[in-house]
């Protein structure tokens, strides 16, 4: 049989296809990883159309042709990484808060002083839509450089109608203008603004009233809420998310980040797509997440940056047969990094996840955490060709050699969108 490709990747050392079908990978299943040695991948019209051995390429040059051929020189090749939890669009930055963190000031105390989220809210309100597009484009380009091909982007730094819509419209513009796949989430219930400090229920009502316009403009697929001490209670979160679900939105929840309020249990109760953070989640919460198939999206970079002594209980979640994903939580206050590779190292060192578990958590399961598991996170026949070539000999190397960028080449929908500069 002859093959004609737009792009042929050959002389691959290790190929991780992560080809597991249409379902996420749970618990102990995440310890088994199929590795193809000395492989080749053919791409046509933005899709993967052939996966074979390098020997087939060498022996069948007359029947395998390609407009472009890439010698992978024995390097590792994997699916493009998926980052399922980011706060992509925001104004300004918060480097001045680092000294407060070093002094041991708790985040909730910084928030009470008008810092934290409220500081970014002020700057985001004051930043034009055009400037937000420019700033977010810079961050997306950097994410590409780290091997990320799909991200989730939340609003939540407006806390008023005008700015929340501005953030979501920025994301929609970027969905059209940037090569990154971007899944949009409305996080209007991210904090209580000063003007509603004594009336949080009225604020949530106001955010719910915005959902109609968000639907009309097709600005978000998911609705999220920050369920935490000092922000929104379980009861408030249940009411808010239930009404969002009735309007046809899928659900996410910032759950149990600081205190074990029962956010994980609420996510399971409401059938949320994912519950995120989960540092303080109870045994019952872990059990319920596993039972209901809610993706446990862990953000070890946030615990690391905030100096939290106890990370999320990834091993207990995996033992309970839960679906575990990893994300950066990229944001200007509690995790200012676009580097998902570093998060992989933190998952190994702090969450005690194995390299095999980590790779599922940043590809297959991360894609399911944002509803694109049927399209992204795998190298499989007729799936979109989102592929990364790494400056690494094997998959164990990426989480092992930390705080550097291992990306060599990033392919998005069959097109090269990033290539490391040669020395």
GUKOLPA-906561 format. One record per residue (C-alpha): residue number from 1; residue in three letters; y, z, x. Coordinates in steps of 0.5 Angstrom, whole numbers. Example, Ala and Ser with C-alpha at 12.3 -4.5 7.8 and 13.67 -1.06 7.14 Angstrom:
<recs>
1;ala;-9;16;25 $
2;ser;-2;14;27 $
</recs>
This chain:
<recs>
1;unk;0;0;0 $
2;unk;7;-2;3 $
3;unk;13;3;3 $
4;unk;20;1;3 $
5;unk;25;7;4 $
6;unk;32;8;4 $
7;unk;31;14;9 $
8;unk;25;16;13 $
9;unk;24;22;16 $
10;unk;18;22;21 $
11;unk;16;26;27 $
12;unk;17;33;23 $
13;unk;14;39;27 $
14;unk;13;43;20 $
15;unk;14;41;13 $
16;unk;15;46;8 $
17;unk;15;43;1 $
18;unk;15;49;-3 $
19;unk;11;44;-8 $
20;unk;9;49;-13 $
21;unk;10;46;-20 $
22;unk;15;48;-25 $
23;unk;14;56;-25 $
24;unk;17;61;-20 $
25;unk;13;64;-15 $
26;unk;11;72;-17 $
27;unk;10;78;-13 $
28;unk;3;77;-8 $
29;unk;3;70;-9 $
30;unk;10;69;-5 $
31;unk;6;71;1 $
32;unk;2;64;1 $
33;unk;6;59;4 $
34;unk;3;52;5 $
35;unk;5;48;12 $
36;unk;4;41;13 $
37;unk;4;40;21 $
38;unk;6;33;24 $
39;unk;9;30;17 $
40;unk;13;25;14 $
41;unk;18;24;8 $
42;unk;20;18;5 $
43;unk;27;18;1 $
44;unk;29;12;-4 $
45;unk;35;12;-9 $
46;unk;36;19;-8 $
47;unk;29;22;-9 $
48;unk;23;24;-5 $
49;unk;18;18;-6 $
50;unk;13;19;-1 $
51;unk;10;25;3 $
52;unk;5;23;9 $
53;unk;3;24;16 $
54;unk;7;22;22 $
55;unk;0;19;24 $
56;unk;1;14;18 $
57;unk;8;12;20 $
58;unk;5;11;27 $
59;unk;-1;7;25 $
60;unk;3;3;19 $
61;unk;9;0;22 $
62;unk;8;-6;18 $
63;unk;8;-3;11 $
64;unk;13;2;12 $
65;unk;20;0;13 $
66;unk;26;4;12 $
67;unk;34;2;12 $
68;unk;34;8;16 $
69;unk;29;12;20 $
70;unk;30;19;23 $
71;unk;26;22;29 $
72;unk;26;30;27 $
73;unk;23;31;34 $
74;unk;18;36;32 $
75;unk;23;40;28 $
76;unk;22;44;22 $
77;unk;24;41;15 $
78;unk;25;45;9 $
79;unk;28;44;2 $
80;unk;35;45;2 $
81;unk;37;52;1 $
82;unk;39;55;-6 $
83;unk;45;60;-7 $
84;unk;44;63;-14 $
85;unk;50;68;-14 $
86;unk;57;67;-11 $
87;unk;64;68;-13 $
88;unk;66;62;-10 $
89;unk;73;61;-13 $
90;unk;78;66;-11 $
91;unk;85;67;-8 $
92;unk;87;70;-2 $
93;unk;83;75;2 $
94;unk;82;82;3 $
95;unk;81;83;11 $
96;unk;86;89;10 $
97;unk;80;93;6 $
98;unk;75;93;12 $
99;unk;79;99;15 $
100;unk;78;103;9 $
101;unk;71;101;9 $
102;unk;70;104;16 $
103;unk;73;110;14 $
104;unk;68;111;9 $
105;unk;72;110;3 $
106;unk;67;109;-3 $
107;unk;68;102;-6 $
108;unk;70;105;-13 $
109;unk;75;109;-10 $
110;unk;78;103;-7 $
111;unk;78;100;-14 $
112;unk;82;106;-17 $
113;unk;87;105;-12 $
114;unk;89;98;-14 $
115;unk;84;94;-9 $
116;unk;78;91;-9 $
117;unk;77;86;-15 $
118;unk;84;88;-18 $
119;unk;87;86;-11 $
120;unk;83;79;-11 $
121;unk;85;78;-19 $
122;unk;93;79;-17 $
123;unk;92;73;-12 $
124;unk;88;69;-16 $
125;unk;93;69;-22 $
126;unk;98;67;-17 $
127;unk;94;61;-13 $
128;unk;95;54;-16 $
129;unk;89;50;-19 $
130;unk;90;45;-13 $
131;unk;90;51;-8 $
132;unk;84;54;-11 $
133;unk;80;47;-11 $
134;unk;82;46;-3 $
135;unk;80;53;-1 $
136;unk;73;53;-5 $
137;unk;72;46;-2 $
138;unk;73;49;5 $
139;unk;67;54;3 $
140;unk;63;49;0 $
141;unk;63;45;6 $
142;unk;61;51;10 $
143;unk;55;53;6 $
144;unk;53;46;7 $
145;unk;53;47;14 $
146;unk;49;53;13 $
147;unk;43;49;10 $
148;unk;45;50;2 $
149;unk;45;44;-3 $
150;unk;46;48;-9 $
151;unk;50;54;-11 $
152;unk;52;58;-17 $
153;unk;59;60;-18 $
154;unk;62;65;-22 $
155;unk;69;66;-25 $
156;unk;72;73;-26 $
157;unk;78;74;-21 $
158;unk;82;72;-27 $
159;unk;81;78;-33 $
160;unk;86;74;-37 $
161;unk;85;67;-41 $
162;unk;89;63;-37 $
163;unk;86;65;-30 $
164;unk;79;65;-32 $
165;unk;80;58;-35 $
166;unk;83;56;-29 $
167;unk;77;58;-24 $
168;unk;72;55;-29 $
169;unk;76;48;-29 $
170;unk;76;49;-21 $
171;unk;69;49;-21 $
172;unk;68;43;-26 $
173;unk;73;39;-22 $
174;unk;68;41;-16 $
175;unk;62;39;-19 $
176;unk;65;32;-20 $
177;unk;68;32;-13 $
178;unk;64;35;-8 $
179;unk;56;33;-6 $
180;unk;54;41;-7 $
181;unk;50;42;-14 $
182;unk;54;48;-17 $
183;unk;52;52;-23 $
184;unk;58;55;-27 $
185;unk;58;62;-29 $
186;unk;63;66;-34 $
187;unk;64;73;-31 $
188;unk;70;75;-35 $
189;unk;67;82;-36 $
190;unk;68;83;-28 $
191;unk;73;89;-28 $
192;unk;78;92;-33 $
193;unk;85;90;-32 $
194;unk;90;95;-31 $
195;unk;93;92;-38 $
196;unk;87;94;-41 $
197;unk;85;100;-37 $
198;unk;85;105;-43 $
199;unk;82;99;-48 $
200;unk;76;96;-45 $
201;unk;73;95;-51 $
202;unk;79;91;-53 $
203;unk;78;87;-47 $
204;unk;71;85;-48 $
205;unk;73;83;-55 $
206;unk;78;78;-52 $
207;unk;73;75;-47 $
208;unk;69;74;-52 $
209;unk;74;70;-56 $
210;unk;75;65;-50 $
211;unk;67;63;-50 $
212;unk;69;58;-56 $
213;unk;74;54;-51 $
214;unk;69;55;-45 $
215;unk;64;51;-50 $
216;unk;69;46;-52 $
217;unk;70;44;-45 $
218;unk;63;45;-42 $
219;unk;66;50;-37 $
220;unk;60;55;-36 $
221;unk;52;55;-37 $
222;unk;52;63;-36 $
223;unk;55;69;-38 $
224;unk;55;75;-34 $
225;unk;58;82;-34 $
226;unk;59;88;-29 $
227;unk;55;93;-32 $
228;unk;56;99;-27 $
229;unk;59;106;-27 $
230;unk;67;106;-28 $
231;unk;66;99;-31 $
232;unk;62;97;-37 $
233;unk;57;101;-40 $
234;unk;50;99;-42 $
235;unk;52;99;-49 $
236;unk;58;95;-48 $
237;unk;54;90;-44 $
238;unk;49;90;-49 $
239;unk;54;88;-54 $
240;unk;58;83;-50 $
241;unk;51;79;-47 $
242;unk;48;79;-54 $
243;unk;54;76;-57 $
244;unk;54;71;-52 $
245;unk;47;69;-53 $
246;unk;48;68;-60 $
247;unk;53;63;-58 $
248;unk;48;59;-54 $
249;unk;50;62;-47 $
250;unk;44;64;-42 $
251;unk;45;71;-39 $
252;unk;46;74;-32 $
253;unk;48;81;-31 $
254;unk;50;85;-25 $
255;unk;45;91;-26 $
256;unk;44;97;-22 $
257;unk;48;96;-16 $
258;unk;51;103;-15 $
259;unk;48;107;-20 $
260;unk;41;107;-24 $
261;unk;44;106;-31 $
262;unk;39;101;-34 $
263;unk;42;95;-33 $
264;unk;35;92;-31 $
265;unk;32;94;-37 $
266;unk;38;91;-41 $
267;unk;36;84;-37 $
268;unk;29;85;-39 $
269;unk;31;87;-47 $
270;unk;36;81;-47 $
271;unk;32;76;-44 $
272;unk;37;74;-38 $
273;unk;35;69;-33 $
274;unk;37;74;-27 $
275;unk;39;81;-26 $
276;unk;43;81;-20 $
277;unk;44;87;-14 $
278;unk;39;92;-17 $
279;unk;40;97;-11 $
280;unk;39;103;-16 $
281;unk;34;100;-21 $
282;unk;29;105;-23 $
283;unk;21;104;-23 $
284;unk;21;102;-31 $
285;unk;27;97;-29 $
286;unk;22;94;-24 $
287;unk;16;94;-29 $
288;unk;21;91;-34 $
289;unk;23;85;-30 $
290;unk;16;83;-28 $
291;unk;14;84;-35 $
292;unk;19;79;-38 $
293;unk;20;74;-32 $
294;unk;27;76;-31 $
295;unk;29;74;-23 $
296;unk;31;80;-19 $
297;unk;36;77;-15 $
298;unk;37;81;-9 $
299;unk;44;81;-5 $
300;unk;42;85;2 $
301;unk;49;82;5 $
302;unk;53;87;0 $
303;unk;49;93;2 $
304;unk;50;91;9 $
305;unk;57;90;9 $
306;unk;59;96;5 $
307;unk;54;101;9 $
308;unk;49;103;4 $
309;unk;44;107;7 $
310;unk;39;105;2 $
311;unk;37;97;0 $
312;unk;34;94;-6 $
313;unk;27;96;-7 $
314;unk;24;89;-5 $
315;unk;17;91;-4 $
316;unk;16;95;-10 $
317;unk;19;89;-14 $
318;unk;14;85;-10 $
319;unk;8;90;-11 $
320;unk;10;90;-19 $
321;unk;9;82;-19 $
322;unk;16;81;-20 $
323;unk;20;74;-19 $
324;unk;25;76;-13 $
325;unk;30;71;-10 $
326;unk;36;72;-5 $
327;unk;43;70;-5 $
328;unk;49;71;-1 $
329;unk;54;74;-6 $
330;unk;59;71;-3 $
331;unk;66;74;-5 $
332;unk;72;76;-1 $
333;unk;71;84;-2 $
334;unk;64;86;-1 $
335;unk;60;80;2 $
336;unk;65;75;6 $
337;unk;60;71;8 $
338;unk;57;64;6 $
339;unk;51;64;11 $
340;unk;45;65;7 $
341;unk;41;64;14 $
342;unk;44;71;16 $
343;unk;42;74;9 $
344;unk;34;72;11 $
345;unk;35;76;17 $
346;unk;37;82;13 $
347;unk;32;81;8 $
348;unk;27;81;13 $
349;unk;30;87;17 $
350;unk;32;91;11 $
351;unk;28;89;5 $
352;unk;22;88;9 $
353;unk;20;82;6 $
354;unk;16;77;10 $
355;unk;18;70;12 $
356;unk;14;67;7 $
357;unk;17;71;1 $
358;unk;24;70;4 $
359;unk;23;62;4 $
360;unk;21;62;-3 $
361;unk;26;67;-5 $
362;unk;32;62;-2 $
363;unk;29;56;-5 $
364;unk;24;56;-11 $
365;unk;26;63;-14 $
366;unk;33;62;-13 $
367;unk;33;55;-16 $
368;unk;30;59;-22 $
369;unk;35;64;-22 $
370;unk;40;59;-24 $
371;unk;36;55;-29 $
372;unk;35;49;-24 $
373;unk;28;50;-22 $
374;unk;25;44;-25 $
375;unk;30;40;-20 $
376;unk;32;44;-14 $
377;unk;28;48;-9 $
378;unk;22;44;-7 $
379;unk;21;37;-3 $
380;unk;16;34;-8 $
381;unk;15;27;-11 $
382;unk;21;24;-15 $
383;unk;25;30;-14 $
384;unk;32;30;-12 $
385;unk;32;29;-4 $
386;unk;35;36;-2 $
387;unk;33;37;5 $
388;unk;34;41;11 $
389;unk;32;39;18 $
390;unk;33;45;23 $
391;unk;34;46;30 $
392;unk;27;51;30 $
393;unk;20;49;32 $
394;unk;17;53;26 $
395;unk;19;57;19 $
396;unk;18;64;22 $
397;unk;24;62;27 $
398;unk;30;62;22 $
399;unk;30;70;20 $
400;unk;28;72;27 $
401;unk;34;69;31 $
402;unk;40;72;27 $
403;unk;47;71;27 $
404;unk;47;63;29 $
405;unk;47;57;25 $
406;unk;40;53;26 $
407;unk;42;47;21 $
408;unk;41;41;25 $
409;unk;42;36;19 $
410;unk;43;37;11 $
411;unk;41;31;6 $
412;unk;43;32;-1 $
413;unk;40;27;-6 $
414;unk;38;23;-1 $
415;unk;45;22;3 $
416;unk;47;26;10 $
417;unk;52;31;8 $
418;unk;52;35;14 $
419;unk;50;33;22 $
420;unk;51;38;27 $
421;unk;55;35;33 $
422;unk;52;34;39 $
423;unk;54;37;45 $
</recs>
